Amino acid sequence: MLTPSEFLDMHRPGDPFVLPNAWDLASARWLHAAGNPVVGTTSLGVAVVAGLPDGAGLAAAETLGLVERVTAASIPVTVDLEAGFSDDPEEVGAFAARLAGLGVVGVNIEDSGVDGRLVDPDRAAAKVAAIAASAPALYLNARTDPFWIGGDADATERHAEAVARARRYLDAGASGVFVPGAIGLDGIAALTGDIPAPVNVLVQPGVTLRQLADAGVARVSTGSLLFRIALGAIDAAVHEVRDGAFTPDPWTPSYETITALP
């Protein structure tokens, strides 16, 4: 099983790997069986499956339960903590330590709050520091959201804010930095040039993995994309059945394939 140290070694700027994000044990098993050495969790998927809002800090128990099932299945996983499920750094650190005890290889923590605004960077850095102290072996991906949340700031201001926050979190003990959002290749290259650590971005529509590699990216996450695609595929299939002209997509796995999952 992949170790946190081996997971760290996978983060090579200019040679990115794709991290697919799962929302339940079935999706984690499917992604791992397809050859992905490690999967992430998607906070949106985990929350929605449980009937909870994403980013509200309410899905700690659901996240823990999923991690228990995934690690019991010997699937290496890195866990989306939203903003840590608490405003108390000690509680955030204790939760991360509990995950480390289950065998996870990494965690991801963000710096925007329930209100959709960036939180004070010192407050976010305190959570990063608590995780680094409580679970030092984990790959700690610090997410900073200037390109993700709303606002009137232009790209130059967002870049400066993202870099300043990234450096603050790295000083607090982060292993790498995640900058989500729709960002042009020039903007991504500027971020990787100014952030002295592996940079993680989301899948960018119309952009190839090779282009992201050339921009200096180390990791590419699918985020909530796969969960949303799955729901869209369900909707499309139901509409086709109602129209009386349903034809299974060639990518649709058979019943036997699913039941044979390791």
Stockholm file with secondary structure:
# STOCKHOLM 1.0

chainA/1-262         MLTPSEFLDMHRPGDPFVLPNAWDLASARWLHAAGNPVVGTTSLGVAVVAGLPDGAGLAAAETLGLVERVTAASIPVTVDLEAGFSDDPEEVGAFAARLAGLGVVGVNIEDSGVDGRLVDPDRAAAKVAAIAASAPALYLNARTDPFWIGGDADATERHAEAVARARRYLDAGASGVFVPGAIGLDGIAALTGDIPAPVNVLVQPGVTLRQLADAGVARVSTGSLLFRIALGAIDAAVHEVRDGAFTPDPWTPSYETITALP
#=GR chainA/1-262 SS CCCHHHHHHTCCTTSCEEECEESSHHHHHHHHHTTCSCEEECHHHHHHHTTCCTTSSCCHHHHHHHHHHHHHTTCCEEEECTTCSSSCHHHHHHHHHHHHHHTCCEEEEESBCTTSSBCCHHHHHHHHHHHHHHCTTSEEEEECCTTTSCCSCCHHHHHHHHHHHHHHHHHHTCSEEECCSCCCHHHHHHHHHHSSSCEEEECCTTCCHHHHHHTTCSEEECTTHHHHHHHHHHHHHHHHHHHTCCCCCTTCCCHHHHHTCC
#=GC SS_cons         CCCHHHHHHTCCTTSCEEECEESSHHHHHHHHHTTCSCEEECHHHHHHHTTCCTTSSCCHHHHHHHHHHHHHTTCCEEEECTTCSSSCHHHHHHHHHHHHHHTCCEEEEESBCTTSSBCCHHHHHHHHHHHHHHCTTSEEEEECCTTTSCCSCCHHHHHHHHHHHHHHHHHHTCSEEECCSCCCHHHHHHHHHHSSSCEEEECCTTCCHHHHHHTTCSEEECTTHHHHHHHHHHHHHHHHHHHTCCCCCTTCCCHHHHHTCC
//
